[in-house]
């Protein structure tokens, strides 16, 4: 089985600066959004953490780690693979998965993560709120604009060219997730970005990228399927 890449990762890394330093173009945001969308599901987020925490993982081990059907796990793995976050390789009966460390590094760089500490990598948080919110290109653009300082809804409408109801709806979602706060000033309400919310998501992704980079060369020995019957010899 081969992965289905959706991104030219080397080219993307060359053009993707942290959100706090450069605005994303519409094409780049559109190509990055599927990666964030793939991580918006708690099961997929945990699947990625399990895969990144090891050299590679057999699908049989992943299935046993969840209280869902094997078909559900296969579906989530396919979403991660098509988003370019993991690679899958079939060996005999089983498929083995590895984290795509370049993709994880790209997401960490985009969110402006500092150099991670690799001696004690953290397990990725099961709370996907920030990642899920950034899967939307307009919300990602709003976050980028607010990184330059507090702004009103009118400012954001003018900067994005989006309709006011759309901007207000996205601001509400960002506010409920704790990514932005609202501050009344006279007749206007200013929205301020909370850097800690982005920093937390960036650290989780950076830790996964660092661990995948460290373990990239460690391959498990191929083990027989669990249900294999011993061969009797005369």
C-alpha positions in Angstrom: 0.0 0.0 0.0 1.3 3.5 -0.9 0.3 6.8 0.6 -1.7 9.3 -1.5 0.3 12.6 -1.2 -1.7 15.8 -1.3 1.3 18.2 -0.8 4.7 18.8 -2.3 6.2 19.0 1.2 9.7 20.4 0.3 8.1 23.2 -1.7 5.5 23.8 1.0 8.2 24.1 3.7 10.0 26.7 1.6 6.9 28.9 1.4 5.3 28.4 4.8 6.5 30.8 7.5 4.9 30.8 10.9 1.4 32.3 10.9 2.7 35.1 13.2 5.2 36.3 10.6 3.6 35.9 7.2 0.1 35.5 5.8 -0.8 32.3 3.9 -1.8 32.5 0.3 -5.2 31.1 -0.7 -3.7 28.1 -2.5 -1.3 27.2 0.3 -4.1 27.5 2.9 -6.3 25.3 0.8 -3.6 22.6 0.6 -2.8 22.7 4.3 -6.4 22.7 5.4 -6.9 18.9 4.8 -4.0 18.2 7.2 -5.6 20.1 10.0 -9.0 18.7 9.1 -7.6 15.2 9.4 -6.4 15.9 12.9 -9.8 17.4 14.0 -11.1 14.0 15.1 -9.9 12.7 18.5 -9.5 9.1 17.2 -7.3 10.2 14.4 -5.3 12.5 16.7 -4.6 9.6 19.0 -3.8 7.3 16.1 -1.2 9.7 14.9 0.3 10.0 18.4 0.5 6.2 18.7 2.2 5.9 15.3 4.6 8.8 15.9 5.5 7.4 19.4 7.0 4.2 17.8 9.3 3.4 14.9 6.3 1.9 13.0 3.1 0.3 14.1 1.2 -2.7 12.8 -2.5 -2.0 12.1 -3.3 -5.0 14.3 -1.8 -3.2 17.3 -3.7 0.0 16.5 -7.0 -1.8 16.3 -6.5 -3.3 19.7 -5.9 0.1 21.3 -9.4 1.4 20.5 -12.9 0.4 21.4 -14.1 0.8 17.8 -14.3 -1.6 14.9 -11.4 -2.5 12.6 -13.3 -0.9 9.7 -13.5 2.4 11.6 -9.7 2.3 12.3 -9.0 1.6 8.7 -11.1 4.6 7.6 -9.3 6.9 10.0 -5.9 5.6 8.8 -6.9 6.2 5.3 -7.8 9.8 6.1 -4.4 10.3 7.8 -2.7 8.7 4.8 -4.5 10.8 2.2 -3.7 14.0 4.2 0.0 13.0 4.0 0.5 12.6 7.7 1.4 8.9 7.7 2.8 6.3 5.3 1.6 2.7 5.1 3.4 -0.3 3.8 1.9 -3.8 3.3 4.0 -6.7 4.4 2.2 -10.0 3.9 -1.1 -10.0 5.8 -0.6 -6.7 7.7 0.0 -3.0 6.9 2.6 -1.1 8.9 2.3 2.6 9.5 5.0 5.3 10.1 4.5 9.0 10.8 5.4 11.4 8.0 7.9 13.5 9.9 8.2 16.2 7.3 4.4 16.8 7.4 4.5 17.1 11.2 7.5 19.4 11.1 5.6 21.5 8.5 2.6 21.9 10.8 4.8 22.7 13.8 6.7 25.3 11.8 3.5 26.9 10.5 2.2 27.3 14.1 5.5 28.9 15.1 6.6 26.2 17.5 10.0 26.6 19.2 12.6 23.9 19.0 11.1 21.0 21.0 12.7 19.1 23.9 13.2 15.6 22.5 14.4 13.8 25.7 10.9 13.5 27.2 8.4 13.9 24.3 4.9 14.7 25.4 1.9 12.7 24.2 -0.3 14.8 21.9 -3.4 16.2 23.6 -6.7 14.5 22.8 -8.3 18.0 22.6 -8.3 19.0 18.9 -10.1 22.4 19.2 -7.2 24.6 17.9 -6.2 22.2 15.2 -9.8 21.8 14.1 -10.4 25.5 14.0 -7.3 26.2 11.8 -8.6 23.6 9.3 -10.7 26.4 7.9 -8.7 28.8 5.6 -10.7 31.9 6.7 -10.2 31.2 10.4 -6.5 30.6 9.8 -6.4 34.0 8.0 -8.2 35.7 10.9 -5.7 34.2 13.3 -2.8 35.5 11.1 -4.3 39.0 11.0 -4.9 39.1 14.8 -1.3 38.0 15.4 -0.4 41.6 14.2 -2.6 43.0 17.0 -6.2 43.4 18.2 -8.7 44.3 15.5 -12.5 44.9 15.2 -14.9 42.9 13.1 -14.9 45.8 10.6 -11.1 45.6 10.3 -11.2 41.9 9.7 -13.9 42.2 7.1 -11.9 44.8 5.2 -8.7 42.7 5.4 -10.2 39.4 4.4 -12.9 40.5 1.9 -15.3 38.1 3.6 -18.8 38.9 4.5 -19.5 40.3 8.0 -21.7 37.3 9.1 -19.0 34.9 8.1 -16.3 36.8 10.0 -18.5 37.1 13.1 -19.3 33.4 13.0 -15.7 32.4 12.8 -14.8 34.9 15.6 -17.4 33.3 17.8 -15.9 29.8 17.2 -12.4 31.1 18.0 -13.6 32.9 21.1 -15.5 29.8 22.4 -12.3 27.8 21.9 -10.2 30.3 23.8 -8.1 31.3 20.8 -9.2 34.9 20.9 -10.7 37.2 23.5 -13.1 40.1 23.1 -12.3 43.5 24.6 -14.9 46.4 24.5 -13.3 49.8 23.8 -15.9 52.6 23.5 -18.4 51.8 20.8 -16.3 48.9 19.3 -15.2 45.5 20.3 -11.6 44.5 19.7 -10.6 40.8 19.3 -7.2 39.8 20.7 -5.3 36.6 19.9 -4.3 34.4 22.8 -0.8 33.2 21.9 -0.8 30.4 24.5 -3.6 28.7 22.7 -1.5 28.4 19.5 1.6 27.7 21.4 0.1 24.6 23.0 -1.0 23.1 19.7 2.4 23.9 18.2 4.3 22.2 21.0 2.2 19.0 20.6 2.8 18.9 16.8 6.5 19.7 17.3 7.0 17.0 19.9 5.4 14.4 17.4 7.7 15.6 14.6 10.8 15.4 16.8 10.0 11.9 18.0 9.2 10.7 14.4 12.5 12.2 13.3 14.4 10.4 16.1 12.8 7.0 15.4 12.7 7.2 11.6 15.5 4.6 11.2 14.3 2.0 13.7 12.4 -0.8 12.0 10.7 -3.5 13.9 11.4 -7.1 13.0 8.5 -8.7 11.1 6.4 -10.8 13.4 3.9 -13.5 12.3 0.2 -12.7 12.5 -1.3 -13.3 16.0 -3.7 -15.9 14.6 -1.1 -17.9 12.6 -1.1 -21.6 13.3 2.2 -23.4 13.9 3.3 -25.6 11.0 3.7 -29.3 12.0 6.7 -31.1 10.6 7.2 -34.9 10.3 
